[in-house]
Amino acid sequence: MFLAPGPNARSELRMPGIRGAARFWFRALAAPVFGDDYGALARAESQVFGTANGADGSGNGSGSGGGEARGGPSPVALRLVRPPVLDPAPSRQELLSPRWLRLQPVGERRTHGIGYLLGQGLFKPPSASENRDHPELARSHHIPAGATGAFAVRVDIRDDPDFAAYVREVTGISLWALATFGGLGARVRRGFGGVALTGLEQLCAVIGESVDAPPTREHPAILRLHEIVAARHNRRVPSRSGPRPLGTSGAWPSAPTWARWHVRLSEQTGTWPQLLHQAGFRLREFRAPVDRGPGFNAYKRWVTQEYVDAVVPTLKGHHPNGRGFAIGSFGLPVVFGKDAEAKIRRGADELRRASPLWIRVHQDSDGRCQLLYHVFEATIGPANATIDLETRRRPPEHLHLDETLAYRTIAAFLRTAP
């Protein structure tokens, strides 16, 4: 887990980070219970995870019946009991260049799969000019695989046993979802930051009863969350029908939601470094399919179609040959070296669009690891947002990426993913 706030800082497991991730998963999984009533969803979230701007999470200081009136500070307290450590503690060199980072590049293209998933901000390839014989991490201080620690969860509700039981279950399921489908820290959507949490059955019995159930959108813990949230807030339990295929709908929600969530578990098994190495290689191969020929080095020979169609002409002072920007499906902005960057903007505001594709490692109760892919379909950006290719040589060029193109591109990758 890469939890350090900067290159020279130390990684620290902080309870606000766990709370924030847990409330994300509650919001995404419980959203269909409330439909388009986003205020009610916010109030339901604030009941369990707290809010600082009013009594109900919507800022107006009042609830609206059906058990929605509680708000203010969270009744759930998280306390770090023992920071996660590895025993024996690894040396600085082992943290800087761990064994899992030394896997050999894959295929003729010599792609370092894990390095590609880590990205330029965390991965340093071998370099003779920089006296680096092996790949290294740009942020050497991290919480290594196998580290163990403990934190305590306390639900402080004494006047309402039914509400206390509800909060315990919601907290347990939200933490379970964090560990099953998400994680903590940098590059969490690219396989890192994985965490296994034990003891959650003390908060929600369904978690212990379904320990061997596969991670699907119909997992018993998710269905239990729908059931108890709907009952608490006098709503209907969402339909269990699955979403339409990726990229085939005519309307997309504004935020991640279970109703538009696609989950796939790979058949391939192996160690987590092997699986991420293969996933990174395939993702790089998919995103950069254009071979510029043997005259370029390994890092510049294979490029994206968008680089050929848009960046190169723009750098030469021409308009793009094509404005489709499918590579933006995997997140924005996209940086093309030092000379060009594709950004999503709304007016003067520069925005970010996290990748809707999550690549996770799933480990079952027998210790077997598989790759878990999941995608939340949602709007690419707010209304009136544009995607602009910015260079040093000419005014920005507008590029095109809509939800249909984005999610069909991701669907195409998933058909080839390991």
Secondary structure, DSSP 4 states (H G I P E B T S, - for coil): ----SSTTSPP---HHHHHHHHHHHHHHHHHHHHTT-HHHHHHHHHHHH--SSSSSSSSSS---STT----SS-SEEEEEEEEEE-SSPPPHHHHHS-GGGGPPPBTTTTB-HHHHHH-TTTEE--BTTTTBSS-EESS-----TT-EEEEEEEE---S-HHHHHHHHHHHHHHHHHHHHH--SSTTTTBT-S------GGGT-HHHHHTTTS---TT-HHHHHHHHHHHHHTT-PPPP-PPPPSTT--S---SS--GGGEEEEEEEEEE-HHHHHHHHHHHHHHHH--EE--TTS-TTTSEE-HHIIIIIHHHHTTS--S--B-GGGGG-B-EEETTTEEEEEEETTEEE-B--SEEEEEEE-TTS-EEEEEEEE---SSSTT-EEEEEESSSS-EEEB--HHHHHHHHHHHHTT--
